[in-house]
């Protein structure tokens, strides 16, 4: 069974939570932009945690057969963007997340509830 796009976004969010990322949100942006259907946004407190969250998301989605099309920002590890096509994952350090505030920018998006494990 192929997962639907929302399931992929939820799995990415779960991978973030598994690596102790904080403030994990999933936003349905498909009515707002052609760029993606879902954004997953989370915070990681250190460079090693940003790297661990990034790796976990890539590995977990690879298990579903979902290929990462691109990664931006890993060298600085302050805001990493993982492009899975219909799902884009943003892993922020807290300062960058507060500065860019994607939740406000995409404030009209529907938020999908995610349960911590």
Backbone atoms as SQL, in Angstrom:
CREATE TABLE atoms (id INTEGER PRIMARY KEY, chain TEXT, resi INTEGER, resn TEXT, atom TEXT, x REAL, y REAL, z REAL);
INSERT INTO atoms VALUES
  (1, 'A', 1, 'UNK', 'N', 0.842, -1.190, 0.000),
  (2, 'A', 1, 'UNK', 'CA', 0.000, 0.000, 0.000),
  (3, 'A', 1, 'UNK', 'C', 0.882, 1.248, 0.000),
  (4, 'A', 2, 'UNK', 'N', 0.611, 2.134, -0.907),
  (5, 'A', 2, 'UNK', 'CA', 1.331, 3.399, -0.957),
  (6, 'A', 2, 'UNK', 'C', 0.691, 4.386, 0.004),
  (7, 'A', 3, 'UNK', 'N', 1.494, 5.036, 0.817),
  (8, 'A', 3, 'UNK', 'CA', 0.919, 6.011, 1.754),
  (9, 'A', 3, 'UNK', 'C', 0.430, 7.246, 1.007),
  (10, 'A', 4, 'UNK', 'N', -0.645, 7.848, 1.536),
  (11, 'A', 4, 'UNK', 'CA', -1.080, 9.108, 0.934),
  (12, 'A', 4, 'UNK', 'C', -0.209, 10.240, 1.483),
  (13, 'A', 5, 'UNK', 'N', -0.397, 11.408, 0.905),
  (14, 'A', 5, 'UNK', 'CA', 0.486, 12.529, 1.244),
  (15, 'A', 5, 'UNK', 'C', 0.368, 12.913, 2.721),
  (16, 'A', 6, 'UNK', 'N', -0.843, 12.917, 3.260),
  (17, 'A', 6, 'UNK', 'CA', -0.987, 13.256, 4.677),
  (18, 'A', 6, 'UNK', 'C', -0.277, 12.228, 5.556),
  (19, 'A', 7, 'UNK', 'N', -0.336, 10.954, 5.192),
  (20, 'A', 7, 'UNK', 'CA', 0.370, 9.922, 5.965),
  (21, 'A', 7, 'UNK', 'C', 1.880, 10.142, 5.926),
  (22, 'A', 8, 'UNK', 'N', 2.384, 10.564, 4.786),
  (23, 'A', 8, 'UNK', 'CA', 3.816, 10.862, 4.664),
  (24, 'A', 8, 'UNK', 'C', 4.182, 12.027, 5.588),
  (25, 'A', 9, 'UNK', 'N', 3.363, 13.072, 5.597),
  (26, 'A', 9, 'UNK', 'CA', 3.617, 14.220, 6.466),
  (27, 'A', 9, 'UNK', 'C', 3.573, 13.806, 7.937),
  (28, 'A', 10, 'UNK', 'N', 2.602, 12.977, 8.291),
  (29, 'A', 10, 'UNK', 'CA', 2.500, 12.505, 9.683),
  (30, 'A', 10, 'UNK', 'C', 3.711, 11.667, 10.072),
  (31, 'A', 11, 'UNK', 'N', 4.170, 10.824, 9.151),
  (32, 'A', 11, 'UNK', 'CA', 5.348, 9.986, 9.434),
  (33, 'A', 11, 'UNK', 'C', 6.580, 10.866, 9.625),
  (34, 'A', 12, 'UNK', 'N', 6.716, 11.902, 8.819),
  (35, 'A', 12, 'UNK', 'CA', 7.837, 12.836, 8.981),
  (36, 'A', 12, 'UNK', 'C', 7.766, 13.503, 10.348),
  (37, 'A', 13, 'UNK', 'N', 6.576, 13.914, 10.757),
  (38, 'A', 13, 'UNK', 'CA', 6.407, 14.556, 12.066),
  (39, 'A', 13, 'UNK', 'C', 6.756, 13.592, 13.191),
  (40, 'A', 14, 'UNK', 'N', 6.363, 12.346, 13.056),
  (41, 'A', 14, 'UNK', 'CA', 6.687, 11.334, 14.063),
  (42, 'A', 14, 'UNK', 'C', 8.192, 11.135, 14.159),
  (43, 'A', 15, 'UNK', 'N', 8.869, 11.137, 13.018),
  (44, 'A', 15, 'UNK', 'CA', 10.336, 11.013, 13.023),
  (45, 'A', 15, 'UNK', 'C', 10.967, 12.186, 13.768),
  (46, 'A', 16, 'UNK', 'N', 10.422, 13.378, 13.577),
  (47, 'A', 16, 'UNK', 'CA', 10.914, 14.554, 14.306),
  (48, 'A', 16, 'UNK', 'C', 10.748, 14.361, 15.807),
  (49, 'A', 17, 'UNK', 'N', 9.557, 13.927, 16.195),
  (50, 'A', 17, 'UNK', 'CA', 9.281, 13.721, 17.618),
  (51, 'A', 17, 'UNK', 'C', 10.175, 12.641, 18.214),
  (52, 'A', 18, 'UNK', 'N', 10.436, 11.591, 17.429),
  (53, 'A', 18, 'UNK', 'CA', 11.287, 10.496, 17.913),
  (54, 'A', 18, 'UNK', 'C', 12.693, 10.975, 18.258),
  (55, 'A', 19, 'UNK', 'N', 13.138, 12.050, 17.621),
  (56, 'A', 19, 'UNK', 'CA', 14.456, 12.628, 17.905),
  (57, 'A', 19, 'UNK', 'C', 14.352, 13.846, 18.822),
  (58, 'A', 20, 'UNK', 'N', 13.222, 13.934, 19.526),
  (59, 'A', 20, 'UNK', 'CA', 13.006, 14.960, 20.551),
  (60, 'A', 20, 'UNK', 'C', 12.936, 16.380, 20.002),
  (61, 'A', 21, 'UNK', 'N', 12.559, 16.523, 18.725),
  (62, 'A', 21, 'UNK', 'CA', 12.296, 17.859, 18.197),
  (63, 'A', 21, 'UNK', 'C', 11.101, 18.435, 18.952),
  (64, 'A', 22, 'UNK', 'N', 11.031, 19.751, 19.036),
  (65, 'A', 22, 'UNK', 'CA', 9.948, 20.401, 19.767),
  (66, 'A', 22, 'UNK', 'C', 9.066, 21.202, 18.821),
  (67, 'A', 23, 'UNK', 'N', 7.885, 21.531, 19.321),
  (68, 'A', 23, 'UNK', 'CA', 6.937, 22.372, 18.585),
  (69, 'A', 23, 'UNK', 'C', 6.718, 21.861, 17.164),
  (70, 'A', 24, 'UNK', 'N', 6.452, 20.573, 17.041),
  (71, 'A', 24, 'UNK', 'CA', 6.254, 19.951, 15.730),
  (72, 'A', 24, 'UNK', 'C', 4.838, 20.254, 15.249),
  (73, 'A', 25, 'UNK', 'N', 4.744, 20.808, 14.042),
  (74, 'A', 25, 'UNK', 'CA', 3.437, 21.084, 13.450),
  (75, 'A', 25, 'UNK', 'C', 3.416, 20.557, 12.014),
  (76, 'A', 26, 'UNK', 'N', 2.225, 20.148, 11.604),
  (77, 'A', 26, 'UNK', 'CA', 1.979, 19.760, 10.212),
  (78, 'A', 26, 'UNK', 'C', 0.912, 20.702, 9.687),
  (79, 'A', 27, 'UNK', 'N', 1.218, 21.335, 8.566),
  (80, 'A', 27, 'UNK', 'CA', 0.305, 22.314, 7.981),
  (81, 'A', 27, 'UNK', 'C', -0.096, 21.869, 6.577),
  (82, 'A', 28, 'UNK', 'N', -1.391, 21.853, 6.323),
  (83, 'A', 28, 'UNK', 'CA', -1.910, 21.550, 4.994),
  (84, 'A', 28, 'UNK', 'C', -1.932, 22.863, 4.212),
  (85, 'A', 29, 'UNK', 'N', -1.018, 22.985, 3.245),
  (86, 'A', 29, 'UNK', 'CA', -0.884, 24.227, 2.480),
  (87, 'A', 29, 'UNK', 'C', -1.309, 24.050, 1.025),
  (88, 'A', 30, 'UNK', 'N', -1.967, 22.935, 0.705),
  (89, 'A', 30, 'UNK', 'CA', -2.249, 22.643, -0.699),
  (90, 'A', 30, 'UNK', 'C', -3.186, 23.648, -1.360),
  (91, 'A', 31, 'UNK', 'N', -4.012, 24.327, -0.589),
  (92, 'A', 31, 'UNK', 'CA', -4.892, 25.352, -1.165),
  (93, 'A', 31, 'UNK', 'C', -4.209, 26.706, -1.263),
  (94, 'A', 32, 'UNK', 'N', -3.000, 26.827, -0.690),
  (95, 'A', 32, 'UNK', 'CA', -2.326, 28.122, -0.591),
  (96, 'A', 32, 'UNK', 'C', -1.124, 28.273, -1.503),
  (97, 'A', 33, 'UNK', 'N', -0.529, 27.154, -1.923),
  (98, 'A', 33, 'UNK', 'CA', 0.696, 27.227, -2.733),
  (99, 'A', 33, 'UNK', 'C', 0.841, 25.989, -3.602),
  (100, 'A', 34, 'UNK', 'N', 1.414, 26.147, -4.785),
  (101, 'A', 34, 'UNK', 'CA', 1.699, 24.975, -5.613),
  (102, 'A', 34, 'UNK', 'C', 3.004, 24.281, -5.225),
  (103, 'A', 35, 'UNK', 'N', 3.743, 24.849, -4.287),
  (104, 'A', 35, 'UNK', 'CA', 5.056, 24.333, -3.906),
  (105, 'A', 35, 'UNK', 'C', 4.963, 22.957, -3.253),
  (106, 'A', 36, 'UNK', 'N', 3.977, 22.759, -2.392),
  (107, 'A', 36, 'UNK', 'CA', 3.830, 21.505, -1.651),
  (108, 'A', 36, 'UNK', 'C', 2.397, 21.406, -1.146),
  (109, 'A', 37, 'UNK', 'N', 2.025, 20.208, -0.720),
  (110, 'A', 37, 'UNK', 'CA', 0.714, 20.010, -0.094),
  (111, 'A', 37, 'UNK', 'C', 0.790, 20.157, 1.428),
  (112, 'A', 38, 'UNK', 'N', 1.921, 19.744, 2.010),
  (113, 'A', 38, 'UNK', 'CA', 2.079, 19.792, 3.465),
  (114, 'A', 38, 'UNK', 'C', 3.458, 20.324, 3.823),
  (115, 'A', 39, 'UNK', 'N', 3.488, 21.129, 4.876),
  (116, 'A', 39, 'UNK', 'CA', 4.737, 21.531, 5.512),
  (117, 'A', 39, 'UNK', 'C', 4.773, 20.852, 6.877),
  (118, 'A', 40, 'UNK', 'N', 5.909, 20.306, 7.230),
  (119, 'A', 40, 'UNK', 'CA', 6.171, 19.833, 8.581),
  (120, 'A', 40, 'UNK', 'C', 7.244, 20.762, 9.123),
  (121, 'A', 41, 'UNK', 'N', 6.975, 21.352, 10.272),
  (122, 'A', 41, 'UNK', 'CA', 7.897, 22.326, 10.856),
  (123, 'A', 41, 'UNK', 'C', 8.223, 21.871, 12.276),
  (124, 'A', 42, 'UNK', 'N', 9.505, 21.924, 12.617),
  (125, 'A', 42, 'UNK', 'CA', 9.898, 21.567, 13.985),
  (126, 'A', 42, 'UNK', 'C', 11.129, 22.352, 14.380),
  (127, 'A', 43, 'UNK', 'N', 11.424, 22.315, 15.683),
  (128, 'A', 43, 'UNK', 'CA', 12.612, 22.976, 16.227),
  (129, 'A', 43, 'UNK', 'C', 13.548, 21.933, 16.819),
  (130, 'A', 44, 'UNK', 'N', 14.843, 22.183, 16.654),
  (131, 'A', 44, 'UNK', 'CA', 15.888, 21.351, 17.247),
  (132, 'A', 44, 'UNK', 'C', 16.886, 22.289, 17.899),
  (133, 'A', 45, 'UNK', 'N', 17.331, 21.949, 19.086),
  (134, 'A', 45, 'UNK', 'CA', 18.068, 22.905, 19.909),
  (135, 'A', 45, 'UNK', 'C', 19.563, 23.012, 19.625),
  (136, 'A', 46, 'UNK', 'N', 20.120, 22.093, 18.849),
  (137, 'A', 46, 'UNK', 'CA', 21.563, 22.115, 18.606),
  (138, 'A', 46, 'UNK', 'C', 21.867, 21.573, 17.217),
  (139, 'A', 47, 'UNK', 'N', 23.086, 21.820, 16.764),
  (140, 'A', 47, 'UNK', 'CA', 23.504, 21.289, 15.463),
  (141, 'A', 47, 'UNK', 'C', 23.375, 19.762, 15.410),
  (142, 'A', 48, 'UNK', 'N', 23.876, 19.028, 16.432),
  (143, 'A', 48, 'UNK', 'CA', 23.724, 17.567, 16.379),
  (144, 'A', 48, 'UNK', 'C', 22.250, 17.125, 16.332),
  (145, 'A', 49, 'UNK', 'N', 21.378, 17.844, 17.038),
  (146, 'A', 49, 'UNK', 'CA', 19.970, 17.466, 17.004),
  (147, 'A', 49, 'UNK', 'C', 19.362, 17.771, 15.637),
  (148, 'A', 50, 'UNK', 'N', 19.698, 18.897, 15.033),
  (149, 'A', 50, 'UNK', 'CA', 19.219, 19.206, 13.679),
  (150, 'A', 50, 'UNK', 'C', 19.632, 18.090, 12.730),
  (151, 'A', 51, 'UNK', 'N', 20.887, 17.672, 12.828),
  (152, 'A', 51, 'UNK', 'CA', 21.390, 16.604, 11.959),
  (153, 'A', 51, 'UNK', 'C', 20.670, 15.285, 12.228),
  (154, 'A', 52, 'UNK', 'N', 20.426, 14.972, 13.493),
  (155, 'A', 52, 'UNK', 'CA', 19.744, 13.724, 13.855),
  (156, 'A', 52, 'UNK', 'C', 18.301, 13.720, 13.356),
  (157, 'A', 53, 'UNK', 'N', 17.596, 14.843, 13.524),
  (158, 'A', 53, 'UNK', 'CA', 16.209, 14.941, 13.050),
  (159, 'A', 53, 'UNK', 'C', 16.172, 14.794, 11.528),
  (160, 'A', 54, 'UNK', 'N', 17.080, 15.481, 10.853),
  (161, 'A', 54, 'UNK', 'CA', 17.141, 15.409, 9.392),
  (162, 'A', 54, 'UNK', 'C', 17.360, 13.975, 8.928),
  (163, 'A', 55, 'UNK', 'N', 18.302, 13.299, 9.542),
  (164, 'A', 55, 'UNK', 'CA', 18.609, 11.911, 9.188),
  (165, 'A', 55, 'UNK', 'C', 17.400, 11.003, 9.462),
  (166, 'A', 56, 'UNK', 'N', 16.759, 11.190, 10.607),
  (167, 'A', 56, 'UNK', 'CA', 15.615, 10.345, 10.968),
  (168, 'A', 56, 'UNK', 'C', 14.461, 10.508, 9.979),
  (169, 'A', 57, 'UNK', 'N', 14.185, 11.753, 9.585),
  (170, 'A', 57, 'UNK', 'CA', 13.101, 11.994, 8.628),
  (171, 'A', 57, 'UNK', 'C', 13.424, 11.316, 7.300),
  (172, 'A', 58, 'UNK', 'N', 14.634, 11.509, 6.805),
  (173, 'A', 58, 'UNK', 'CA', 15.024, 10.875, 5.530),
  (174, 'A', 58, 'UNK', 'C', 14.929, 9.365, 5.615),
  (175, 'A', 59, 'UNK', 'N', 15.432, 8.779, 6.706),
  (176, 'A', 59, 'UNK', 'CA', 15.427, 7.325, 6.853),
  (177, 'A', 59, 'UNK', 'C', 14.010, 6.778, 6.972),
  (178, 'A', 60, 'UNK', 'N', 13.175, 7.416, 7.793),
  (179, 'A', 60, 'UNK', 'CA', 11.805, 6.939, 7.986),
  (180, 'A', 60, 'UNK', 'C', 10.992, 7.014, 6.697),
  (181, 'A', 61, 'UNK', 'N', 11.134, 8.118, 5.972),
  (182, 'A', 61, 'UNK', 'CA', 10.371, 8.239, 4.728),
  (183, 'A', 61, 'UNK', 'C', 10.925, 7.315, 3.647),
  (184, 'A', 62, 'UNK', 'N', 12.219, 7.040, 3.670),
  (185, 'A', 62, 'UNK', 'CA', 12.803, 6.080, 2.728),
  (186, 'A', 62, 'UNK', 'C', 12.197, 4.697, 2.936),
  (187, 'A', 63, 'UNK', 'N', 11.906, 4.353, 4.206),
  (188, 'A', 63, 'UNK', 'CA', 11.249, 3.068, 4.498),
  (189, 'A', 63, 'UNK', 'C', 9.876, 2.976, 3.844),
  (190, 'A', 64, 'UNK', 'N', 9.241, 4.130, 3.632),
  (191, 'A', 64, 'UNK', 'CA', 7.943, 4.163, 2.954),
  (192, 'A', 64, 'UNK', 'C', 8.091, 4.220, 1.432),
  (193, 'A', 65, 'UNK', 'N', 9.330, 4.288, 0.967),
  (194, 'A', 65, 'UNK', 'CA', 9.574, 4.400, -0.465),
  (195, 'A', 65, 'UNK', 'C', 9.520, 5.829, -0.977),
  (196, 'A', 66, 'UNK', 'N', 9.600, 6.800, -0.063),
  (197, 'A', 66, 'UNK', 'CA', 9.541, 8.211, -0.435),
  (198, 'A', 66, 'UNK', 'C', 10.963, 8.759, -0.484),
  (199, 'A', 67, 'UNK', 'N', 11.344, 9.271, -1.623),
  (200, 'A', 67, 'UNK', 'CA', 12.699, 9.753, -1.850),
  (201, 'A', 67, 'UNK', 'C', 12.794, 11.248, -1.572),
  (202, 'A', 68, 'UNK', 'N', 13.865, 11.626, -0.893),
  (203, 'A', 68, 'UNK', 'CA', 14.139, 13.035, -0.662),
  (204, 'A', 68, 'UNK', 'C', 14.712, 13.617, -1.951),
  (205, 'A', 69, 'UNK', 'N', 14.053, 14.638, -2.471),
  (206, 'A', 69, 'UNK', 'CA', 14.472, 15.253, -3.742),
  (207, 'A', 69, 'UNK', 'C', 15.568, 16.282, -3.568),
  (208, 'A', 70, 'UNK', 'N', 15.708, 16.783, -2.344),
  (209, 'A', 70, 'UNK', 'CA', 16.743, 17.778, -2.112),
  (210, 'A', 70, 'UNK', 'C', 16.810, 18.174, -0.656),
  (211, 'A', 71, 'UNK', 'N', 17.990, 18.611, -0.253),
  (212, 'A', 71, 'UNK', 'CA', 18.223, 19.097, 1.115),
  (213, 'A', 71, 'UNK', 'C', 18.970, 20.410, 1.006),
  (214, 'A', 72, 'UNK', 'N', 18.491, 21.407, 1.717),
  (215, 'A', 72, 'UNK', 'CA', 19.150, 22.714, 1.757),
  (216, 'A', 72, 'UNK', 'C', 19.422, 23.078, 3.210),
  (217, 'A', 73, 'UNK', 'N', 20.576, 23.687, 3.452),
  (218, 'A', 73, 'UNK', 'CA', 20.864, 24.254, 4.764),
  (219, 'A', 73, 'UNK', 'C', 21.575, 23.344, 5.739),
  (220, 'A', 74, 'UNK', 'N', 21.895, 22.126, 5.347),
  (221, 'A', 74, 'UNK', 'CA', 22.504, 21.199, 6.302),
  (222, 'A', 74, 'UNK', 'C', 23.913, 21.630, 6.708),
  (223, 'A', 75, 'UNK', 'N', 24.622, 22.320, 5.819),
  (224, 'A', 75, 'UNK', 'CA', 25.980, 22.771, 6.150),
  (225, 'A', 75, 'UNK', 'C', 25.986, 23.680, 7.374),
  (226, 'A', 76, 'UNK', 'N', 25.013, 24.604, 7.437),
  (227, 'A', 76, 'UNK', 'CA', 24.943, 25.514, 8.585),
  (228, 'A', 76, 'UNK', 'C', 24.123, 24.912, 9.724),
  (229, 'A', 77, 'UNK', 'N', 23.201, 24.016, 9.394),
  (230, 'A', 77, 'UNK', 'CA', 22.342, 23.327, 10.375),
  (231, 'A', 77, 'UNK', 'C', 21.581, 24.302, 11.271),
  (232, 'A', 78, 'UNK', 'N', 21.084, 25.385, 10.657),
  (233, 'A', 78, 'UNK', 'CA', 20.263, 26.339, 11.401),
  (234, 'A', 78, 'UNK', 'C', 18.823, 26.308, 10.903),
  (235, 'A', 79, 'UNK', 'N', 18.644, 26.086, 9.608),
  (236, 'A', 79, 'UNK', 'CA', 17.325, 25.863, 9.008),
  (237, 'A', 79, 'UNK', 'C', 17.555, 24.874, 7.875),
  (238, 'A', 80, 'UNK', 'N', 17.125, 23.646, 8.078),
  (239, 'A', 80, 'UNK', 'CA', 17.281, 22.620, 7.058),
  (240, 'A', 80, 'UNK', 'C', 15.921, 22.390, 6.414),
  (241, 'A', 81, 'UNK', 'N', 15.920, 22.415, 5.092),
  (242, 'A', 81, 'UNK', 'CA', 14.713, 22.150, 4.318),
  (243, 'A', 81, 'UNK', 'C', 14.906, 20.824, 3.603),
  (244, 'A', 82, 'UNK', 'N', 13.975, 19.900, 3.814),
  (245, 'A', 82, 'UNK', 'CA', 13.977, 18.598, 3.147),
  (246, 'A', 82, 'UNK', 'C', 12.797, 18.567, 2.185),
  (247, 'A', 83, 'UNK', 'N', 13.073, 18.364, 0.913),
  (248, 'A', 83, 'UNK', 'CA', 12.041, 18.381, -0.119),
  (249, 'A', 83, 'UNK', 'C', 11.684, 16.960, -0.518),
  (250, 'A', 84, 'UNK', 'N', 10.461, 16.562, -0.170),
  (251, 'A', 84, 'UNK', 'CA', 9.945, 15.252, -0.551),
  (252, 'A', 84, 'UNK', 'C', 8.845, 15.390, -1.601),
  (253, 'A', 85, 'UNK', 'N', 8.866, 16.483, -2.326),
  (254, 'A', 85, 'UNK', 'CA', 7.842, 16.710, -3.348),
  (255, 'A', 85, 'UNK', 'C', 6.617, 17.349, -2.736),
  (256, 'A', 86, 'UNK', 'N', 5.602, 16.550, -2.459),
  (257, 'A', 86, 'UNK', 'CA', 4.355, 17.073, -1.897),
  (258, 'A', 86, 'UNK', 'C', 4.464, 17.416, -0.415),
  (259, 'A', 87, 'UNK', 'N', 5.544, 16.976, 0.218),
  (260, 'A', 87, 'UNK', 'CA', 5.790, 17.271, 1.635),
  (261, 'A', 87, 'UNK', 'C', 7.156, 17.941, 1.741),
  (262, 'A', 88, 'UNK', 'N', 7.180, 19.085, 2.421),
  (263, 'A', 88, 'UNK', 'CA', 8.436, 19.785, 2.684),
  (264, 'A', 88, 'UNK', 'C', 8.602, 19.870, 4.204),
  (265, 'A', 89, 'UNK', 'N', 9.755, 19.419, 4.685),
  (266, 'A', 89, 'UNK', 'CA', 10.041, 19.408, 6.116),
  (267, 'A', 89, 'UNK', 'C', 11.053, 20.514, 6.413),
  (268, 'A', 90, 'UNK', 'N', 10.733, 21.330, 7.418),
  (269, 'A', 90, 'UNK', 'CA', 11.606, 22.417, 7.863),
  (270, 'A', 90, 'UNK', 'C', 12.079, 22.097, 9.272),
  (271, 'A', 91, 'UNK', 'N', 13.384, 21.961, 9.447),
  (272, 'A', 91, 'UNK', 'CA', 13.970, 21.725, 10.766),
  (273, 'A', 91, 'UNK', 'C', 14.741, 22.988, 11.139),
  (274, 'A', 92, 'UNK', 'N', 14.253, 23.675, 12.143),
  (275, 'A', 92, 'UNK', 'CA', 14.799, 24.975, 12.539),
  (276, 'A', 92, 'UNK', 'C', 15.529, 24.898, 13.868),
  (277, 'A', 93, 'UNK', 'N', 16.560, 25.730, 14.008),
  (278, 'A', 93, 'UNK', 'CA', 17.038, 26.103, 15.322),
  (279, 'A', 93, 'UNK', 'C', 16.031, 27.144, 15.827),
  (280, 'A', 94, 'UNK', 'N', 15.808, 27.256, 17.136),
  (281, 'A', 94, 'UNK', 'CA', 14.758, 28.142, 17.652),
  (282, 'A', 94, 'UNK', 'C', 14.855, 29.588, 17.177),
  (283, 'A', 95, 'UNK', 'N', 16.070, 30.142, 17.104),
  (284, 'A', 95, 'UNK', 'CA', 16.225, 31.549, 16.715),
  (285, 'A', 95, 'UNK', 'C', 15.749, 31.769, 15.272),
  (286, 'A', 96, 'UNK', 'N', 16.105, 30.845, 14.394),
  (287, 'A', 96, 'UNK', 'CA', 15.702, 30.981, 12.991),
  (288, 'A', 96, 'UNK', 'C', 14.200, 30.780, 12.844),
  (289, 'A', 97, 'UNK', 'N', 13.654, 29.863, 13.591),
  (290, 'A', 97, 'UNK', 'CA', 12.211, 29.635, 13.503),
  (291, 'A', 97, 'UNK', 'C', 11.445, 30.879, 13.936),
  (292, 'A', 98, 'UNK', 'N', 11.902, 31.493, 15.008),
  (293, 'A', 98, 'UNK', 'CA', 11.246, 32.709, 15.483),
  (294, 'A', 98, 'UNK', 'C', 11.377, 33.834, 14.456),
  (295, 'A', 99, 'UNK', 'N', 12.544, 33.936, 13.827),
  (296, 'A', 99, 'UNK', 'CA', 12.774, 35.003, 12.849),
  (297, 'A', 99, 'UNK', 'C', 11.912, 34.818, 11.599),
  (298, 'A', 100, 'UNK', 'N', 11.910, 33.625, 11.034),
  (299, 'A', 100, 'UNK', 'CA', 11.182, 33.385, 9.772),
  (300, 'A', 100, 'UNK', 'C', 9.694, 33.123, 9.985),
  (301, 'A', 101, 'UNK', 'N', 9.330, 32.575, 11.121),
  (302, 'A', 101, 'UNK', 'CA', 7.940, 32.377, 11.554),
  (303, 'A', 101, 'UNK', 'C', 7.017, 31.899, 10.420),
  (304, 'A', 102, 'UNK', 'N', 7.338, 30.738, 9.878),
  (305, 'A', 102, 'UNK', 'CA', 6.539, 30.185, 8.780),
  (306, 'A', 102, 'UNK', 'C', 5.075, 29.966, 9.161),
  (307, 'A', 103, 'UNK', 'N', 4.833, 29.679, 10.434),
  (308, 'A', 103, 'UNK', 'CA', 3.450, 29.472, 10.864),
  (309, 'A', 103, 'UNK', 'C', 2.608, 30.730, 10.658),
  (310, 'A', 104, 'UNK', 'N', 3.207, 31.887, 10.855),
  (311, 'A', 104, 'UNK', 'CA', 2.482, 33.140, 10.616),
  (312, 'A', 104, 'UNK', 'C', 2.353, 33.392, 9.116),
  (313, 'A', 105, 'UNK', 'N', 3.441, 33.166, 8.386),
  (314, 'A', 105, 'UNK', 'CA', 3.429, 33.377, 6.941),
  (315, 'A', 105, 'UNK', 'C', 2.355, 32.530, 6.258),
  (316, 'A', 106, 'UNK', 'N', 2.193, 31.298, 6.717),
  (317, 'A', 106, 'UNK', 'CA', 1.198, 30.380, 6.154),
  (318, 'A', 106, 'UNK', 'C', 0.030, 30.213, 7.133),
  (319, 'A', 107, 'UNK', 'N', -0.353, 31.295, 7.764),
  (320, 'A', 107, 'UNK', 'CA', -1.364, 31.270, 8.815),
  (321, 'A', 107, 'UNK', 'C', -2.739, 30.782, 8.392),
  (322, 'A', 108, 'UNK', 'N', -3.057, 30.828, 7.106),
  (323, 'A', 108, 'UNK', 'CA', -4.361, 30.348, 6.644),
  (324, 'A', 108, 'UNK', 'C', -4.394, 28.846, 6.439),
  (325, 'A', 109, 'UNK', 'N', -3.279, 28.166, 6.636),
  (326, 'A', 109, 'UNK', 'CA', -3.217, 26.718, 6.428),
  (327, 'A', 109, 'UNK', 'C', -3.962, 25.981, 7.533),
  (328, 'A', 110, 'UNK', 'N', -4.489, 24.819, 7.173),
  (329, 'A', 110, 'UNK', 'CA', -5.103, 23.924, 8.163),
  (330, 'A', 110, 'UNK', 'C', -3.982, 23.206, 8.908),
  (331, 'A', 111, 'UNK', 'N', -4.064, 23.169, 10.235),
  (332, 'A', 111, 'UNK', 'CA', -3.088, 22.467, 11.046),
  (333, 'A', 111, 'UNK', 'C', -3.581, 21.060, 11.312),
  (334, 'A', 112, 'UNK', 'N', -2.717, 20.086, 11.106),
  (335, 'A', 112, 'UNK', 'CA', -3.052, 18.679, 11.332),
  (336, 'A', 112, 'UNK', 'C', -2.493, 18.298, 12.692),
  (337, 'A', 113, 'UNK', 'N', -3.350, 17.828, 13.602),
  (338, 'A', 113, 'UNK', 'CA', -2.860, 17.483, 14.943),
  (339, 'A', 113, 'UNK', 'C', -1.891, 16.292, 14.899),
  (340, 'A', 114, 'UNK', 'N', -0.832, 16.399, 15.668),
  (341, 'A', 114, 'UNK', 'CA', 0.172, 15.337, 15.775),
  (342, 'A', 114, 'UNK', 'C', 0.302, 14.978, 17.256),
  (343, 'A', 115, 'UNK', 'N', 0.247, 13.696, 17.526),
  (344, 'A', 115, 'UNK', 'CA', 0.353, 13.227, 18.902),
  (345, 'A', 115, 'UNK', 'C', 1.796, 12.826, 19.191),
  (346, 'A', 116, 'UNK', 'N', 2.313, 13.246, 20.321),
  (347, 'A', 116, 'UNK', 'CA', 3.646, 12.810, 20.744),
  (348, 'A', 116, 'UNK', 'C', 3.554, 11.353, 21.170),
  (349, 'A', 117, 'UNK', 'N', 4.644, 10.611, 20.938),
  (350, 'A', 117, 'UNK', 'CA', 4.662, 9.180, 21.312),
  (351, 'A', 117, 'UNK', 'C', 4.783, 9.018, 22.803);
